């Protein structure tokens, strides 16, 4: 799409080219939508990891009767959740989340750029 925008100096497009641009925009918007859903899932996973780490830190600091049942609770909680990548180390999961966020931001910038170019074309 970007190549086509750069090759047309007059800013004129035929119907096929305009439809191709719109199709590409729709595909990018779908990708962003699925990225938003994945982001929400990753944020939920991160919150669960944070809770688990907090519980583990509490267990290490005070092994009293209230924390003795904690491993059982963790097992029952884990069995109720289905997190992909649950066996990955935390650092790996966080790095993956950071990488996904960068990709998401780059895709969002591309869409904004394309939308601006389309708006400029519509003004002509």
C-alpha positions as CSV (number, residue, x, y, z in Angstrom):
1,X,0.0,0.0,0.0
2,X,2.8,2.4,0.9
3,X,4.6,1.7,-2.4
4,X,1.4,2.5,-4.3
5,X,0.9,5.7,-2.4
6,X,4.5,6.7,-3.2
7,X,4.3,5.8,-6.9
8,X,1.2,7.8,-7.6
9,X,2.4,11.4,-7.9
10,X,-1.0,12.8,-8.8
11,X,-2.8,11.0,-6.1
12,X,-5.3,9.4,-8.5
13,X,-6.3,5.8,-8.0
14,X,-8.5,3.6,-10.0
15,X,-11.3,1.6,-8.3
16,X,-9.2,-1.6,-8.1
17,X,-6.4,0.2,-6.3
18,X,-8.7,2.0,-3.9
19,X,-10.4,-1.3,-3.1
20,X,-7.1,-3.0,-2.5
21,X,-6.1,-0.2,-0.1
22,X,-9.4,-0.5,1.8
23,X,-9.0,-4.3,2.0
24,X,-5.5,-3.8,3.4
25,X,-6.9,-1.3,6.0
26,X,-9.6,-3.8,7.0
27,X,-7.0,-6.5,7.4
28,X,-4.8,-4.2,9.6
29,X,-7.8,-3.3,11.7
30,X,-8.7,-6.9,12.2
31,X,-5.1,-7.5,13.3
32,X,-5.3,-4.6,15.7
33,X,-8.5,-5.9,17.1
34,X,-7.0,-9.4,17.7
35,X,-3.9,-7.6,19.2
36,X,-6.1,-5.8,21.6
37,X,-7.7,-9.0,22.7
38,X,-4.3,-10.7,23.1
39,X,-3.1,-7.6,25.0
40,X,-6.0,-8.0,27.5
41,X,-5.2,-11.7,27.9
42,X,-1.6,-10.9,28.5
43,X,-2.4,-8.2,31.0
44,X,-4.6,-10.7,32.9
45,X,-1.8,-13.3,32.9
46,X,0.6,-10.6,34.2
47,X,-1.8,-9.8,37.0
48,X,-2.1,-13.4,37.9
49,X,1.7,-13.8,37.9
50,X,2.0,-10.8,40.1
51,X,-0.5,-12.3,42.6
52,X,1.4,-15.6,42.6
53,X,4.7,-13.8,43.2
54,X,3.2,-11.9,46.0
55,X,1.9,-15.0,47.6
56,X,5.2,-16.8,47.2
57,X,7.0,-13.9,48.8
58,X,4.6,-14.0,51.7
59,X,5.1,-17.7,52.1
60,X,8.9,-17.3,52.3
61,X,8.6,-14.6,54.9
62,X,6.2,-16.2,57.3
63,X,5.6,-19.9,57.3
64,X,2.6,-20.0,59.7
65,X,-0.6,-22.0,59.7
66,X,-2.4,-19.5,57.3
67,X,0.2,-20.1,54.5
68,X,0.4,-23.9,54.8
69,X,-2.6,-24.4,52.6
70,X,-1.3,-22.0,49.9
71,X,0.2,-24.7,47.7
72,X,-3.1,-26.5,47.5
73,X,-4.9,-23.2,46.6
74,X,-2.3,-22.6,43.9
75,X,-2.9,-26.0,42.4
76,X,-6.6,-25.6,42.4
77,X,-6.3,-22.1,40.8
78,X,-3.8,-23.4,38.2
79,X,-6.2,-26.2,37.3
80,X,-9.0,-23.7,36.7
81,X,-6.9,-21.5,34.4
82,X,-5.7,-22.3,30.9
83,X,-2.7,-20.0,30.3
84,X,-0.7,-20.8,27.2
85,X,3.0,-20.6,28.0
86,X,2.4,-21.3,31.7
87,X,5.6,-23.3,31.8
88,X,7.7,-20.5,30.4
89,X,10.0,-18.6,32.8
90,X,8.6,-15.2,33.9
91,X,11.4,-13.3,32.2
92,X,10.6,-15.0,28.9
93,X,6.9,-14.2,29.2
94,X,7.6,-10.6,30.1
95,X,10.0,-10.2,27.1
96,X,7.3,-11.7,24.9
97,X,4.8,-9.2,26.2
98,X,7.2,-6.4,25.5
99,X,7.9,-7.6,22.0
100,X,4.1,-7.9,21.3
101,X,3.5,-4.4,22.6
102,X,6.2,-3.0,20.2
103,X,4.6,-4.8,17.3
104,X,1.2,-3.6,18.3
105,X,2.4,0.0,18.5
106,X,4.2,-0.2,15.1
107,X,1.0,-1.6,13.5
108,X,-1.1,1.1,15.0
109,X,1.3,3.8,13.7
110,X,1.1,2.3,10.2
111,X,-2.7,2.3,10.3
112,X,-2.7,6.0,11.4
113,X,-0.3,6.9,8.6
114,X,-2.4,5.0,6.0
115,X,-5.6,6.6,7.4
116,X,-4.1,10.0,7.1
117,X,-3.0,9.3,3.5
118,X,-6.5,8.2,2.7
119,X,-8.0,11.3,4.3
120,X,-5.6,13.4,2.2
121,X,-6.7,11.6,-0.9
122,X,-10.4,12.1,-0.1
123,X,-9.8,15.9,0.2
124,X,-8.4,16.1,-3.3
